[in-house]
Amino acid sequence: TFPSPSLPTELRNQIRHDALSNEMEPAFAFYKTGCCQPRGADPDLYVVFRHDLLDAPQIDMPLAFVNHEARGIALAWIREKGLVFRR
């Protein structure tokens, strides 16, 4: 096995940070009834898709469960991206 505990803390933290994605990819969300809502009246009837009614996407983040140092890096990344950590 690779002796990562013997690496300097700064290098371990950089490796863990680099393991996290910088890009937020589009997330797949399941359709929920009521998200498409009609607006206006004939002849100007249109449909609005309410993204705010969808459930929040889930992200698997095994790095958060490696150890205390890795969890700190993962939680900082989550806060930086404006996400919420749920167990």
DSSP file (Angstrom, degrees, kcal/mol; ACC not computed):
  #  RESIDUE AA STRUCTURE BP1 BP2  ACC     N-H-->O    O-->H-N    N-H-->O    O-->H-N    TCO  KAPPA ALPHA  PHI   PSI    X-CA   Y-CA   Z-CA
    1    1 A T              0   0    0      0, 0.0     0, 0.0     0, 0.0     0, 0.0   0.000 360.0 360.0 360.0 156.5    0.0    0.0    0.0
    2    2 A F        -     0   0    0      1,-0.1     2,-2.2     2,-0.0     0, 0.0  -0.606 360.0-128.8 -77.7 131.6    1.0    3.6   -0.5
    3    3 A P    >   +     0   0    0      0, 0.0     3,-1.3     0, 0.0     4,-0.3  -0.336  47.9 154.1 -79.9  61.3    2.3    5.2    2.7
    4    4 A S  G >   +     0   0    0     -2,-2.2     3,-1.6     1,-0.3     8,-0.1   0.817  63.3  64.7 -63.0 -31.5    0.1    8.3    2.5
    5    5 A P  G 3  S+     0   0    0      0, 0.0    -1,-0.3     0, 0.0     7,-0.1   0.773  97.7  57.8 -62.7 -21.5    0.1    9.0    6.3
    6    6 A S  G <  S+     0   0    0     -3,-1.3    -2,-0.2     2,-0.1     3,-0.1   0.583  86.8  97.9 -84.8  -7.9    3.8    9.7    6.0
    7    7 A L  S <  S-     0   0    0     -3,-1.6     5,-0.0    -4,-0.3    -3,-0.0  -0.425  91.2 -89.6 -73.0 153.8    3.3   12.5    3.4
    8    8 A P     >  -     0   0    0      0, 0.0     4,-2.3     0, 0.0     3,-0.4  -0.324  36.1-116.8 -60.7 147.7    3.2   16.1    4.7
    9    9 A T  H  > S+     0   0    0      1,-0.2     4,-2.7     2,-0.2     5,-0.2   0.878 113.8  55.4 -54.7 -42.7   -0.3   17.3    5.7
   10   10 A E  H  > S+     0   0    0      1,-0.2     4,-2.1     2,-0.2    -1,-0.2   0.894 109.5  46.6 -60.8 -40.3   -0.3   20.0    3.0
   11   11 A L  H  > S+     0   0    0     -3,-0.4     4,-2.4     2,-0.2    -1,-0.2   0.909 111.8  50.2 -69.9 -42.2    0.3   17.4    0.3
   12   12 A R  H  X S+     0   0    0     -4,-2.3     4,-2.2     1,-0.2    -2,-0.2   0.924 112.1  48.3 -59.7 -44.2   -2.3   14.9    1.6
   13   13 A N  H  X S+     0   0    0     -4,-2.7     4,-2.6    -5,-0.2    -2,-0.2   0.892 110.6  50.8 -64.2 -39.6   -4.8   17.8    1.7
   14   14 A Q  H  X S+     0   0    0     -4,-2.1     4,-2.6    -5,-0.2    -1,-0.2   0.906 109.6  50.5 -65.2 -41.3   -4.0   18.8   -1.8
   15   15 A I  H  X S+     0   0    0     -4,-2.4     4,-1.2     2,-0.2    -2,-0.2   0.927 113.1  46.0 -61.4 -45.1   -4.4   15.3   -3.1
   16   16 A R  H  X S+     0   0    0     -4,-2.2     4,-0.6     2,-0.2     3,-0.2   0.905 113.0  49.3 -66.1 -41.1   -7.8   15.0   -1.4
   17   17 A H  H >< S+     0   0    0     -4,-2.6     3,-1.2     1,-0.2    -2,-0.2   0.908 109.7  51.6 -64.4 -41.3   -8.9   18.4   -2.7
   18   18 A D  H 3< S+     0   0    0     -4,-2.6    -1,-0.2     1,-0.3    -2,-0.2   0.747 100.0  64.8 -67.7 -22.7   -7.8   17.5   -6.3
   19   19 A A  H 3< S+     0   0    0     -4,-1.2     2,-0.3    -3,-0.2    -1,-0.3   0.706  89.4  82.9 -72.1 -19.2   -9.8   14.3   -6.0
   20   20 A L  S << S-     0   0    0     -3,-1.2     2,-0.1    -4,-0.6    41,-0.0  -0.638  91.3-107.5 -86.2 144.6  -13.0   16.3   -5.8
   21   21 A S        -     0   0    0     -2,-0.3    -1,-0.1     1,-0.1    -2,-0.1  -0.439  17.6-160.3 -72.8 140.3  -14.5   17.6   -9.0
   22   22 A N  S    S+     0   0    0     -2,-0.1     2,-0.4    -4,-0.1    -1,-0.1   0.672  75.2  74.9 -87.5 -20.8  -14.3   21.3   -9.9
   23   23 A E  S    S-     0   0    0      1,-0.0     2,-0.9     0, 0.0    -2,-0.1  -0.767  73.2-143.8 -97.7 135.1  -17.1   21.0  -12.3
   24   24 A M        -     0   0    0     -2,-0.4     3,-0.1     3,-0.0    -2,-0.0  -0.862  25.6-154.6 -94.5 106.9  -20.7   20.7  -11.2
   25   25 A E        -     0   0    0     -2,-0.9     0, 0.0     1,-0.1     0, 0.0  -0.443  29.7 -87.0 -80.1 154.1  -22.3   18.4  -13.8
   26   26 A P        -     0   0    0      0, 0.0     2,-0.3     0, 0.0    -1,-0.1  -0.339  47.6-137.2 -58.4 140.8  -26.0   18.5  -14.6
   27   27 A A        -     0   0    0     -3,-0.1     2,-0.4    30,-0.0    -3,-0.0  -0.778   7.0-124.5-104.0 146.4  -27.9   16.2  -12.2
   28   28 A F        -     0   0    0     -2,-0.3     2,-0.4     2,-0.0     0, 0.0  -0.753  30.0-173.4 -87.1 131.5  -30.6   13.9  -13.1
   29   29 A A        -     0   0    0     -2,-0.4     2,-0.2    28,-0.1    27,-0.1  -0.982  24.6-118.2-127.3 139.9  -33.9   14.4  -11.2
   30   30 A F        -     0   0    0     -2,-0.4    25,-0.3     1,-0.1     2,-0.1  -0.520  37.3-106.2 -74.5 141.5  -37.0   12.3  -11.3
   31   31 A Y        -     0   0    0     -2,-0.2     2,-0.4    23,-0.1    -1,-0.1  -0.399  33.7-158.9 -66.7 140.9  -40.1   14.0  -12.5
   32   32 A K    >   -     0   0    0     -2,-0.1     3,-1.7    -3,-0.1     4,-0.3  -0.974  25.5-105.8-122.1 139.3  -42.7   14.9   -9.9
   33   33 A T  T 3  S+     0   0    0     -2,-0.4     0, 0.0     1,-0.2     0, 0.0  -0.371 105.7  33.2 -59.3 135.5  -46.3   15.6  -10.5
   34   34 A G  T 3  S+     0   0    0      2,-0.2    -1,-0.2    -2,-0.1    16,-0.1   0.335  83.0 106.8 100.1  -6.4  -47.1   19.3  -10.3
   35   35 A C  S <  S+     0   0    0     -3,-1.7    15,-3.2     1,-0.1     2,-0.7   0.822  71.0  65.0 -75.0 -29.8  -43.8   20.6  -11.6
   36   36 A C  E    S+A   49   0A   0     -4,-0.3    13,-0.2    13,-0.2    -2,-0.2  -0.846  72.7 179.4 -94.4 115.1  -45.3   21.6  -15.0
   37   37 A Q  E     -A   48   0A   0     11,-2.9    11,-2.9    -2,-0.7     2,-0.1  -0.963  24.9-127.6-123.4 128.7  -47.8   24.3  -14.3
   38   38 A P  E     -A   47   0A   0      0, 0.0     2,-0.3     0, 0.0     9,-0.2  -0.451  28.7-172.9 -71.7 144.0  -50.0   26.1  -16.8
   39   39 A R  E     +A   46   0A   0      7,-3.4     7,-2.3    -2,-0.1     2,-0.0  -0.937  41.9  15.5-133.4 156.8  -49.8   29.9  -16.8
   40   40 A G  S    S-     0   0    0     -2,-0.3     2,-0.3     5,-0.2     5,-0.2  -0.234  78.9 -90.2  78.7-169.3  -51.8   32.6  -18.6
   41   41 A A    >   -     0   0    0      3,-0.1     3,-2.4     4,-0.0    -2,-0.0  -0.937  60.3 -37.2-140.2 160.6  -55.1   32.2  -20.5
   42   42 A D  T 3  S+     0   0    0      1,-0.3    -2,-0.0    -2,-0.3     4,-0.0  -0.331 124.9  18.8 -55.7 138.2  -56.1   31.4  -24.1
   43   43 A P  T 3  S+     0   0    0      0, 0.0    -1,-0.3     0, 0.0    -3,-0.0  -0.964 132.6  45.7 -90.8   7.1  -54.6   32.3  -26.5
   44   44 A D  S <  S+     0   0    0     -3,-2.4     2,-0.3     2,-0.0    -2,-0.2  -0.073  76.4 144.8-102.3  33.9  -51.5   33.1  -24.5
   45   45 A L        +     0   0    0     -5,-0.2     2,-0.3    -7,-0.1    -5,-0.2  -0.534  18.9 164.5 -73.5 133.4  -51.4   29.8  -22.4
   46   46 A Y  E     -A   39   0A   0     -7,-2.3    -7,-3.4    -2,-0.3     2,-0.4  -0.941  31.8-119.8-143.9 166.4  -48.0   28.5  -21.7
   47   47 A V  E     -A   38   0A   0     -2,-0.3     2,-0.4    -9,-0.2   -11,-0.1  -0.916  16.8-157.2-115.0 134.9  -46.4   26.0  -19.3
   48   48 A V  E     -A   37   0A   0    -11,-2.9   -11,-2.9    -2,-0.4     2,-0.6  -0.925  11.1-143.0-109.5 132.3  -43.8   26.7  -16.6
   49   49 A F  E     -A   36   0A   0     -2,-0.4     2,-1.1   -13,-0.2   -13,-0.2  -0.871  13.4-148.2 -96.0 119.0  -41.5   24.0  -15.3
   50   50 A R    >   +     0   0    0    -15,-3.2     3,-1.4    -2,-0.6     4,-0.2  -0.719  20.2 176.8 -92.0  92.7  -40.9   24.5  -11.6
   51   51 A H  G >  S+     0   0    0     -2,-1.1     3,-1.7     1,-0.3    -1,-0.2   0.807  76.4  69.2 -62.4 -30.2  -37.4   23.2  -10.8
   52   52 A D  G 3  S+     0   0    0      1,-0.3    -1,-0.3    -3,-0.1     4,-0.1   0.662  91.8  59.8 -66.8 -14.3  -37.7   24.4   -7.2
   53   53 A L  G <  S+     0   0    0     -3,-1.4    -1,-0.3   -18,-0.1    -2,-0.2   0.564  86.1  97.8 -88.7  -9.2  -40.3   21.6   -6.6
   54   54 A L  S <  S-     0   0    0     -3,-1.7     2,-0.1    -4,-0.2   -23,-0.1  -0.422  84.4-102.5 -76.1 153.6  -37.9   18.8   -7.5
   55   55 A D        -     0   0    0    -25,-0.3    -1,-0.1     1,-0.1    -2,-0.1  -0.440  46.6 -94.8 -69.4 150.2  -36.1   16.9   -4.8
   56   56 A A        -     0   0    0     -2,-0.1    -1,-0.1     1,-0.1     2,-0.0  -0.406  44.9-107.9 -65.2 140.3  -32.4   17.9   -4.3
   57   57 A P        -     0   0    0      0, 0.0     2,-0.4     0, 0.0    -1,-0.1  -0.351  30.1-128.3 -67.9 152.7  -30.0   15.7   -6.3
   58   58 A Q        -     0   0    0     -2,-0.0     2,-0.5     2,-0.0     0, 0.0  -0.862  18.4-163.1-105.8 138.0  -27.8   13.2   -4.3
   59   59 A I        -     0   0    0     -2,-0.4     2,-0.5     2,-0.0     0, 0.0  -0.978  15.6-136.2-120.9 127.0  -24.1   13.1   -4.7
   60   60 A D        +     0   0    0     -2,-0.5     3,-0.1     1,-0.0    -2,-0.0  -0.706  25.9 176.3 -79.9 129.0  -22.0   10.1   -3.5
   61   61 A M    >   +     0   0    0     -2,-0.5     3,-1.5     1,-0.1     4,-0.2  -0.669  12.5 170.5-136.6  80.1  -18.9   11.4   -1.7
   62   62 A P  G >  S+     0   0    0      0, 0.0     3,-2.1     0, 0.0    -1,-0.1   0.773  73.8  73.5 -62.3 -24.9  -16.9    8.5   -0.2
   63   63 A L  G >> S+     0   0    0      1,-0.3     3,-1.3     2,-0.2     4,-0.5   0.811  86.2  64.9 -58.5 -29.1  -14.0   10.9    0.6
   64   64 A A  G <4 S+     0   0    0     -3,-1.5    -1,-0.3     1,-0.2     7,-0.1   0.619 104.2  46.3 -69.2 -10.8  -16.2   12.2    3.5
   65   65 A F  G <4 S+     0   0    0     -3,-2.1    -1,-0.2    -4,-0.2    -2,-0.2   0.195  88.0  86.5-118.0  15.4  -16.0    8.9    5.2
   66   66 A V  T <4 S-     0   0    0     -3,-1.3     2,-0.3     1,-0.3    -2,-0.1   0.968 102.9 -47.6 -79.3 -59.0  -12.2    8.1    4.9
   67   67 A N     X  -     0   0    0     -4,-0.5     4,-2.5     1,-0.1    -1,-0.3  -0.930  63.5 -77.7-162.6-177.9  -10.9    9.9    8.0
   68   68 A H  H  > S+     0   0    0     -2,-0.3     4,-2.0     1,-0.2     5,-0.1   0.905 125.7  48.0 -61.2 -44.7  -11.1   13.1    9.9
   69   69 A E  H  > S+     0   0    0      1,-0.2     4,-1.8     2,-0.2    -1,-0.2   0.940 114.1  46.0 -62.3 -47.8   -8.8   15.0    7.5
   70   70 A A  H  > S+     0   0    0      1,-0.2     4,-2.6     2,-0.2    -1,-0.2   0.883 110.1  54.5 -64.4 -38.6  -10.6   13.8    4.4
   71   71 A R  H  X S+     0   0    0     -4,-2.5     4,-2.9     1,-0.2     5,-0.2   0.905 105.9  52.6 -61.7 -41.7  -14.0   14.6    5.9
   72   72 A G  H  X S+     0   0    0     -4,-2.0     4,-1.9     2,-0.2    -1,-0.2   0.906 110.8  46.8 -60.5 -42.3  -12.9   18.2    6.6
   73   73 A I  H  X S+     0   0    0     -4,-1.8     4,-2.0     2,-0.2    -2,-0.2   0.927 114.0  48.1 -64.4 -45.5  -11.8   18.6    3.0
   74   74 A A  H  X S+     0   0    0     -4,-2.6     4,-2.3     1,-0.2    -2,-0.2   0.910 111.9  48.3 -63.7 -43.7  -15.0   17.1    1.7
   75   75 A L  H  X S+     0   0    0     -4,-2.9     4,-2.3     1,-0.2    -1,-0.2   0.866 110.0  52.3 -67.1 -35.5  -17.2   19.2    3.9
   76   76 A A  H  X S+     0   0    0     -4,-1.9     4,-2.5    -5,-0.2    -1,-0.2   0.906 109.8  49.6 -64.0 -40.9  -15.4   22.4    2.9
   77   77 A W  H  X S+     0   0    0     -4,-2.0     4,-1.9     2,-0.2    -2,-0.2   0.907 109.4  52.0 -63.1 -42.4  -15.9   21.5   -0.8
   78   78 A I  H  <>S+     0   0    0     -4,-2.3     5,-2.5     1,-0.2     4,-0.4   0.925 112.3  44.9 -60.8 -45.8  -19.6   20.9   -0.1
   79   79 A R  H ><5S+     0   0    0     -4,-2.3     3,-1.1     1,-0.2    -2,-0.2   0.901 110.4  55.0 -64.7 -40.8  -20.0   24.4    1.6
   80   80 A E  H 3<5S+     0   0    0     -4,-2.5    -1,-0.2     1,-0.3    -2,-0.2   0.850 109.8  46.8 -60.6 -35.8  -18.0   26.0   -1.2
   81   81 A K  T 3<5S-     0   0    0     -4,-1.9    -1,-0.3    -5,-0.1    -2,-0.2   0.491 115.3-116.0 -85.9  -4.0  -20.4   24.6   -3.8
   82   82 A G  T < 5 +     0   0    0     -3,-1.1    -3,-0.2    -4,-0.4     2,-0.1   0.767  67.9 140.9  76.0  25.1  -23.4   25.7   -1.8
   83   83 A L      < -     0   0    0     -5,-2.5     2,-0.4    -6,-0.2    -1,-0.2  -0.435  49.0-124.1 -95.0 172.0  -24.6   22.1   -1.2
   84   84 A V        -     0   0    0     -2,-0.1     2,-0.6     2,-0.0    -5,-0.0  -0.966  15.6-136.7-119.9 133.7  -26.1   20.6    1.9
   85   85 A F        +     0   0    0     -2,-0.4     2,-0.4   -10,-0.1   -10,-0.0  -0.801  27.2 176.3 -92.8 121.7  -24.7   17.5    3.6
   86   86 A R              0   0    0     -2,-0.6    -2,-0.0     1,-0.1     0, 0.0  -0.959 360.0 360.0-123.7 144.1  -27.3   14.9    4.6
   87   87 A R              0   0    0     -2,-0.4    -1,-0.1     0, 0.0    -2,-0.0   0.444 360.0 360.0 -88.0 360.0  -26.6   11.5    6.2
